[in-house]
Amino acid sequence: MARMTHATLIAAHRGGLFLWPENSALAFREAAGLALEQAECDVHMTADGEVVVMHDATLDRTTDATGPVAARTAAEFRQTRVRGTAGEAPPTLAEYLAILGASPVAPRIEIKGDGARRPYPGIVRRTLALLDAARQRERSWIIGFNAETMAEAQAAGGLAGVAWLVEIPTLTDLGLDAVIEVARARGFAEIGMHESVLDAALVGRLRAAGLGIGTWGANHEASIRRMLDLRVDIFASDDPPLAIRLRAERGG
């Protein structure tokens, strides 16, 4: 069942990448102290099956190392350092969950594919096991672009929700009716789309289908205000303090 709230929730996108190094422990520590509802991260899998927090399938852009995440063991991954931090290693999913576990800010975990966008074998099962170990499955959202991966998470049950993220080319190729049909058949609580494609008509169609609406890309005043006007269920922002301030000015 879709989550039909009146208040729009805010997620810190990659922890809040306008302010802190993305997907870093530093960013999640900062996000955990903000008046928002969720902190979004991205996860990949190491060569030995550890679920780790990193946006890209490679280490090149955000760390002092190079090459695929999947080519390194967890121990080797932990030897890398996130640029812009005081020498911190990128967090494992378990470490991310430990940071949020002491706060009211809930996990929002985007499951990524490998460099060829193929699902990592076993990543859903391992992610859920880590959520259970941290006693955070019931408050956590799993999100992602791969519908089959999201269906696996949905079928496992026990989560706060599962959101299927739909890229603009996917929406263009399939059409909104087919997207809605897939989402309803799979039982997804929420559809996620980039803020630029959302308007009142599209939001109305998704609402009429009983689907929650999430979005990302609301990073500046105009786009944040537009998402608040559309009353989406949740938006992920690279500037969470700005999003929090603008929401507070509207009285929630």
Buried (B, 14 or more C-beta within 10 A) or exposed (E): EBBEEEBBBBBBBBBBBBBBBBBBBBBBBBBBEBEBBBBBBBBBBBBEEBBBBBBBBBBEEBBEBEBBBBBBEBEBBBEBBBEEBEEBBBBBBBBBBBBBBEBEBBBBBBBBBBBEEEBBEEBBEBBBEBBEEBEBBEBBBBBBBBBEBBBBBBEBEEBBBBBBBBEEEBBEEBEBEEBBEBBEEBEBBBBBBBBEBBEEEBBEBBBEBEBBBBBBBBBBEEBBBBBBEBBBBBBBBBBBBBBBEBBEEEEE
